[in-house]
């Protein structure tokens, strides 16, 4: 498989995640983009929707129902939640060998009742949920190698969990006392027209949203609970920052008795010392979104708080790349036995 072109389709190609997936995949040496779907934009060329693709020779946009799934090896789904479950079921009925890399929330929560509670929808493919592998690349690498259905994490969970999981697994912090203050650019809200996203309303301001009820909270809790070996509830509040892309999570936690900030740094360093895309910054270096913009990299650091026995973990990534399409492509590489970094070598864009 390594020496042949892998044919992919992109569902929801007219959205931000779909377009960024195309941007990355178009320079992947083992990928051939053979199908692009966007029901509302069907009949157009992708360059009509995203002018920056003017130099690419890509298939036209079609409804997803028009795709011949026997001519596709893998599908990237960049659709809104609540739509991917039925489509995935249909695709697998036609071709059960297709690997589906889902960038929506439809398969992230292992408990279908939790999904229904938080998304207000009955899970329509519970027969597939059991085989879905949570696509946090650095923490589920072995499971991803044989996965047919990959549920890519949300952007906030990716940034938060990269900083938390190694520390929780080693019992260095109290998993029941975690506060996550998260901030993301406007692309995290998707490309649909929304009043709150107008420049006059989002610009020059900072807005909390989903306070106490954001749908990424149960996803973070699912993974932290698994690492802790007990049910955990986290305090998670996201904020909208008036920039197009980028994300930063500031995480406050209480150290377990006898543990120090140096133990936390050692756990993070040891966990990611062989990883290409996750970096523990030099001691005292503060992670910034400028360090990761446009790239698949994640930068983490830990600091001692002035409050005794508390620490501050800061994690930053690009919400559209490592927080979405880049991680999806990284998972694709792992699932197809390819070099993990293919199509993802871009350095951060600065300024």
Phi, psi and omega in degrees: 000333184296326186267003179243160177286135177260122184278126181237154170242150177239115177269132183079041185291345182269002177264175181296316180292319178299316182291323179289329175296317177299316180305314181285314184293332183294343178249014177275125186294341183251009184248138169239118179279113185248348181210131175232125180244146176194090189306320182286342181245015183303140181098347180264165169272151181298331179289342174288332182267319179234096185301338182288357176263019186302334185269358184263143175262095187238155177295157178288163179281133181225162171297149183297333181293342183273354183280137172273102186289349174284349179256018182230138179262331181211149180233131172258124183254115177245045185260161176297155178300149180093355181245335187285330185298310179295318182295318179298318178300316181295316180300315183289337174291327179279316183214099185280002177268350181294135173269128180252121176251102188265123179262002176271184182268003193294336181236010184287323184270119186293329180270115184293335176289323175297319177300314181297320182294320187269333182252355176068024182226141173286131179296124187260005177219054181298337178291341178263337185303322183296335181263353181293131177260128178291121191272043172279095198311309186289342184251351181229032188300316182294318180293328182291335184299331182244014187283140172259335179229118183245125179259099182290136181294162172289167183293313179297314177300321180300309181298317183291313185290329177300323179277335187264319191302313180299327184282319179292319181301327181268005176066034184272338180232163175281107184294345179270005182225065181240128177241126181243115176257109190243145180222138183218156176287172189290340179294342177297342180269002180086180186262353181296152180291123179222135183302319183294343181266356177301142182303321181294339183255326180270332182291151176055035179206169178225124188231119169290153175207164182055034186296120179074003185209023181288141187290349176278346180299311181294334177290316176297316181296323179303314184280323177293321178298318178298317180291325183277340182077018178204160180292132184231142171242131179251155174265110187231123178228118177268157178223147177265125179252136182284069172217159187287316181216156181127151182206143178217130178244127174253118189245126180253131182213155178260130179290145171289158184304130177086354181265154183230169177299331179292326176295320179294315178300318180296320180295317179295315181298315181295322182293324188247012185296336179254008182266140182283325192255352180245124187235132171267117184293159177302151183306129179089349180278125184270122177299140179225151179298333179297342181282345190230355188305127178079003185241172178264018183268152176230130180244132184231149168207164181230143183227150175279131179279158173292333177287126184305139175066021176238151179232163176234119176255129178244131182226133181226146177203171173273121186296334180271342183254272179300333178276359181200267191291324179295316177295324177298316179291324175299317177294321175303313180301316180296315183295331180260010176070028181263167173301129189299334186268358184301132180076003186233020186279356184302134173281158177303148180266123182216135000280000000 
